Amino acid sequence: MLKKIVRTKSSMSKSERKVAEVVIADPDSIVSSSIQAVAALAQVSEPTVMRFCRALGVSGFGEFKLLLAKGLASRGTYFYRDVSAEDSGKELSTKIIDSTIASLVQIKEQLDYTAVDKAIDYYLSCRRVEFYGSGGSGVVAVDAQLKFFRLGKPAIAHSDSHIQHASAALLDPDVLVIAISASGRNKDLIHTLQIARDSGAKIVAITAADSPISRLSNVTLSIDVIEDSDIFSPIKSRLGQIVLLDILAVGAATQGGDSTLDKLERARKAIDFKFSR
């Protein structure tokens, strides 16, 4: 529910946004507050609080508090808090670390494990894999290439949209595409995946659920987390992407049999000489 408030706040009326800001600022106290108390805190009328609830798709304030409490209970001891210029080094560090842990817990709770199994199967049955992402997701794509090439199949990452388009046009049904996007709405990547689908390639997306990129994919591993601010790069989404790719890489390694583990060992031994003992 807290995630939904953050996502839909921009589409609310000015008075409804006041209620949203009060809830986001201290969700724990809202769970035990009356509708009158929330209205007073937000400096709005009680009917405005009800409209706020309906904007979130719930029937009333009671149902809203129940869903909010349920979400907070599953949060554990870590939660989302906005950073500010007044934060000390300790406060800043604690907020970012706590909210990052909370986002990973959230990803674990929302993860479709059947989709994880299917994504691993797609990798094990493919001839090679290509990673597509741009911006921060492009950096994650390169990191994925460094993980996956050691499994013994050709792996390459493309972050340039022109190269993505051209590469996607040359794919075939034996190639797996892993598309990485925090928003799932990158127009260049959407176009790339449309080309990849026409080429017959399988697509695994690590992206927001119910997004255009998700709908173009055969399998989606969804990441829907609350970022501290739109002005920062998506910190928690990026870490979530890396974790999901680690899951796929480790899953492929363990399920790939002795030959895959042997390739990993050979790759490790090849660079052992670079490290002093």
C-alpha distance (Angstrom), angle and dihedral (degrees) to the residues before:
residue distance angle dihedral
M1 . . .
L2 3.81 . .
K3 3.80 89.5 .
K4 3.80 90.2 49.6
I5 3.81 91.6 51.8
V6 3.79 91.5 53.2
R7 3.80 91.2 47.7
T8 3.78 97.5 48.0
K9 3.81 100.1 35.8
S10 3.80 93.6 94.9
S11 3.82 91.5 58.2
M12 3.80 94.0 51.1
S13 3.79 126.7 95.9
K14 3.80 119.0 -96.0
S15 3.80 93.1 -101.0
E16 3.82 92.9 45.8
R17 3.81 89.3 51.9
K18 3.81 88.2 57.7
V19 3.80 88.4 59.5
A20 3.80 91.1 46.4
E21 3.80 91.3 52.6
V22 3.79 91.7 50.9
V23 3.80 91.4 51.1
I24 3.81 94.3 46.2
A25 3.81 91.6 48.3
D26 3.82 94.2 56.8
P27 3.82 113.4 1.9
D28 3.82 93.9 165.5
S29 3.80 93.8 62.5
I30 3.82 92.1 45.6
V31 3.82 90.4 62.0
S32 3.82 89.7 64.9
S33 3.82 96.5 36.6
S34 3.79 128.8 100.6
I35 3.78 122.9 -123.6
Q36 3.79 87.9 -109.5
A37 3.82 91.5 55.1
V38 3.82 92.9 48.6
A39 3.80 91.3 48.6
A40 3.80 90.0 51.2
L41 3.81 93.0 48.5
A42 3.81 91.6 50.1
Q43 3.81 91.9 41.0
V44 3.80 91.7 -127.4
S45 3.79 135.7 113.5
E46 3.81 124.5 -88.7
P47 3.84 91.6 -112.7
T48 3.83 87.1 57.7
V49 3.81 89.4 56.6
M50 3.81 88.4 51.9
R51 3.81 91.0 50.0
F52 3.80 88.0 50.3
C53 3.81 89.3 54.9
R54 3.80 92.6 48.3
A55 3.83 89.8 49.4
L56 3.80 85.8 61.2
G57 3.78 91.9 52.0
V58 3.81 98.0 -106.4
S59 3.78 126.8 123.1
G60 3.77 99.7 -129.5
F61 3.79 149.9 -19.5
G62 3.80 94.0 -79.6
E63 3.80 93.5 56.0
F64 3.79 89.9 44.5
K65 3.82 92.1 55.1
L66 3.80 91.3 46.5
L67 3.82 93.0 53.5
L68 3.79 91.8 43.2
A69 3.81 91.4 51.2
K70 3.79 91.1 48.4
G71 3.79 91.0 53.1
L72 3.79 93.2 46.8
A73 3.80 91.7 48.6
S74 3.80 91.7 56.5
R75 3.78 90.1 48.2
G76 3.80 94.1 78.3
T77 3.78 117.9 -158.6
Y78 3.80 94.2 -37.0
F79 3.78 124.2 81.3
Y80 3.78 146.2 162.9
R81 3.79 119.2 -86.3
D82 3.77 127.2 168.9
V83 3.79 116.1 -117.5
S84 3.78 119.5 -129.9
A85 3.80 139.6 -168.3
E86 3.81 89.4 -107.5
D87 3.81 94.0 60.9
S88 3.78 117.5 116.1
G89 3.79 119.3 -134.2
K90 3.80 89.1 -97.0
E91 3.81 93.9 48.5
L92 3.79 92.7 46.2
S93 3.80 92.6 48.1
T94 3.80 93.6 46.0
K95 3.80 93.6 48.5
I96 3.79 94.5 49.6
I97 3.81 95.2 43.4
D98 3.81 93.9 44.9
S99 3.79 94.1 46.9
T100 3.80 91.0 45.8
I101 3.80 90.5 53.8
A102 3.80 88.8 47.2
S103 3.79 90.5 52.9
L104 3.80 91.8 51.3
V105 3.81 90.1 50.2
Q106 3.79 88.5 50.2
I107 3.81 91.8 50.1
K108 3.81 89.5 50.8
E109 3.80 91.3 51.8
Q110 3.81 95.0 47.8
L111 3.83 96.9 39.7
D112 3.80 116.5 119.3
Y113 3.80 102.3 -137.2
T114 3.79 92.2 -168.3
A115 3.81 86.7 59.2
V116 3.81 89.2 51.2
D117 3.81 90.6 54.6
K118 3.79 91.5 47.4
A119 3.82 92.7 48.7
I120 3.81 90.6 51.9
D121 3.82 90.0 49.0
Y122 3.80 90.2 51.5
Y123 3.79 90.1 53.6
L124 3.80 94.3 46.6
S125 3.82 91.3 51.6
C126 3.81 97.2 44.0
R127 3.81 126.5 94.1
R128 3.81 94.8 -141.9
V129 3.79 139.5 -8.8
E130 3.79 133.3 -132.8
F131 3.81 124.4 -162.6
Y132 3.81 119.7 -151.1
G133 3.79 125.2 -168.5
S134 3.79 139.8 128.1
G135 3.80 134.7 -146.1
G136 3.80 110.7 -3.9
S137 3.80 89.7 -7.1
G138 3.80 88.0 55.3
V139 3.80 89.2 59.8
V140 3.81 88.8 50.7
A141 3.82 89.1 50.7
V142 3.81 90.4 55.9
D143 3.80 89.9 48.6
A144 3.81 88.5 52.1
Q145 3.79 91.0 52.0
L146 3.81 89.3 55.2
K147 3.81 89.6 53.0
F148 3.77 100.3 43.4
F149 3.81 103.6 41.8
R150 3.81 88.5 67.1
L151 3.81 89.0 63.2
G152 3.79 88.3 73.5
K153 3.81 102.6 -105.9
P154 3.80 123.9 104.1
A155 3.81 109.8 -94.9
I156 3.77 128.5 -179.0
A157 3.81 135.3 173.1
H158 3.80 125.4 -146.7
S159 3.81 122.9 -168.7
D160 3.82 98.6 164.9
S161 3.81 110.2 92.0
H162 3.83 94.5 -145.2
I163 3.80 91.1 54.0
Q164 3.81 90.7 44.3
H165 3.82 90.8 55.2
A166 3.81 93.3 47.9
S167 3.80 93.9 43.6
A168 3.81 92.4 48.7
A169 3.80 89.9 54.2
L170 3.82 89.3 58.6
L171 3.80 96.8 51.4
D172 3.79 126.3 110.3
P173 3.83 136.5 -166.6
D174 3.83 91.4 -83.5
V175 3.80 92.7 63.0
L176 3.80 125.7 86.0
V177 3.80 121.3 -149.6
I178 3.80 119.0 -157.5
A179 3.81 108.3 -164.2
I180 3.80 118.8 -162.3
S181 3.81 122.6 -163.2
A182 3.80 131.6 146.4
S183 3.80 95.0 -153.5
G184 3.80 99.9 29.9
R185 3.81 88.1 -141.0
N186 3.81 104.0 91.3
K187 3.83 103.6 137.5
D188 3.81 95.4 -151.7
L189 3.80 92.0 50.3
I190 3.80 91.3 46.6
H191 3.80 89.1 54.7
T192 3.81 90.5 47.1
L193 3.79 91.9 53.0
Q194 3.79 92.0 48.4
I195 3.81 87.7 56.5
A196 3.82 90.9 45.9
R197 3.80 91.2 52.3
D198 3.79 90.6 50.7
S199 3.80 87.8 52.0
G200 3.80 90.6 55.6
A201 3.81 98.0 -114.0
K202 3.80 121.7 147.1
I203 3.81 114.3 -118.2
V204 3.79 128.9 -150.1
A205 3.81 113.4 -172.9
I206 3.78 126.8 -158.4
T207 3.77 98.7 -165.5
A208 3.79 148.3 99.3
A209 3.80 115.9 -43.8
D210 3.80 118.5 -106.4
S211 3.80 91.7 15.4
P212 3.83 126.3 135.0
I213 3.81 90.8 -104.1
S214 3.81 90.8 49.5
R215 3.80 90.6 52.4
L216 3.82 91.4 52.2
S217 3.80 92.6 53.6
N218 3.78 133.4 87.8
V219 3.81 90.8 -142.0
T220 3.80 130.6 17.0
L221 3.78 126.8 -160.2
S222 3.78 98.3 -166.1
I223 3.78 127.7 -143.8
D224 3.80 115.2 -169.9
V225 3.78 110.3 163.1
I226 3.79 135.9 147.3
E227 3.79 113.1 -107.8
D228 3.83 119.2 -151.5
S229 3.80 92.0 -121.0
D230 3.77 141.8 -11.8
I231 3.82 89.6 -124.5
F232 3.80 93.2 66.1
S233 3.78 125.0 70.4
P234 3.82 109.3 -97.5
I235 3.81 97.9 -87.0
K236 3.79 99.6 173.3
S237 3.79 95.2 39.7
R238 3.81 89.9 52.7
L239 3.81 92.6 50.3
G240 3.80 89.6 46.7
Q241 3.80 90.2 52.1
I242 3.80 90.7 52.3
V243 3.81 92.2 49.2
L244 3.82 93.2 49.9
L245 3.80 90.9 49.0
D246 3.81 88.9 49.7
I247 3.80 88.5 53.1
L248 3.81 90.9 52.2
A249 3.82 93.2 45.4
V250 3.80 94.5 48.6
G251 3.80 91.1 43.1
A252 3.80 91.1 51.4
A253 3.80 90.8 47.5
T254 3.78 95.4 50.3
Q255 3.80 95.0 41.6
G256 3.79 94.7 41.4
G257 3.78 92.6 78.0
D258 3.79 132.3 -132.3
S259 3.80 94.2 -42.8
T260 3.82 92.2 60.2
L261 3.80 92.5 46.6
D262 3.81 89.1 47.9
K263 3.82 90.6 54.6
L264 3.79 90.7 50.3
E265 3.78 90.1 51.2
R266 3.80 92.9 48.1
A267 3.80 90.8 49.9
R268 3.80 90.8 50.6
K269 3.79 93.8 48.6
A270 3.80 90.9 49.7
I271 3.81 90.9 67.7
D272 3.81 99.5 34.0
F273 3.81 91.2 102.0
K274 3.82 90.2 66.0
F275 3.79 92.9 68.7
S276 3.80 122.8 73.3
R277 3.76 119.3 -134.6
